Amino acid sequence: MTAEPATRHERKERTRRALLDAALALLADRGFGSLSLREVTKRAGIVPTAFYRHFASMDELGVALVEESMRTLRDMIRSARADRRASGDIIRASVHTLHQQVRAHEDHFRFLVRERYGGSGAVSRAVATELRLFASELAVDLARFEYLRDWSNEDLHMMAELIVTAMQATVLDLLEARPGADEHIVRTAEKRLKLITLGVPAWRSRT
């Protein structure tokens, strides 16, 4: 049987996907600011003018890459947190999920880290916004734990931001890791999060 011709929507989605993939491949060893529209369209196999059927600007493409990269991670970590087991098990599951995602999508995470710490403009702001959203979602989840229910929103957000910062450090460690170092990095990541979840409540009780 002959495959049915793709619909206009399907063709458009395929081209959009090709542009995102082309940009990500070109960003393997450089920042987003050095990327040109002509480079991206050439790698994607389309003419430069066709770019504007999918994105209004290169910044819009970059923001789409940020949102796509962070959305998958947030969804996976949210699933790991959804199980109401002991906090240690949730920490272990979250770190395991983070490790899996970084190793499966290293290009995405290199892009995010590079733009977070060395980027500028709309793409860098998009990364910061996504990280704040990540922390806000985590703060809501933290409030569901019985021993945290009387905490103020400010304190919950402080704890969430510490956790997100620790997770960023783990991502960086994994991206810079030498072969065979993953197990040590994962153990260290679990210890960091346990220190935060045990240490912050103890600190708060003394203030």
Number of C-alpha atoms within 10 A of each C-alpha: 3 4 5 6 8 10 9 9 9 11 12 14 13 13 20 18 14 18 24 19 16 18 24 19 15 18 19 14 12 13 17 23 15 8 15 12 15 14 14 24 21 13 15 20 13 15 11 14 10 11 21 10 10 15 15 10 11 20 17 14 20 25 17 16 22 24 16 13 20 20 13 12 17 18 12 17 20 17 14 20 19 11 12 11 9 8 15 14 15 18 20 19 18 22 23 17 17 24 20 14 19 19 14 11 11 16 18 20 22 22 24 23 18 17 24 18 11 11 18 14 10 14 25 22 16 22 25 17 14 17 19 16 14 21 22 18 15 22 21 14 15 20 17 11 12 8 10 13 12 10 14 11 14 10 15 22 21 15 20 24 19 18 21 17 14 17 20 17 15 22 23 16 16 21 17 11 12 9 7 8 12 16 10 9 18 19 13 14 25 21 15 18 21 17 12 16 19 11 11 15 15 11 9 10 7 6 5
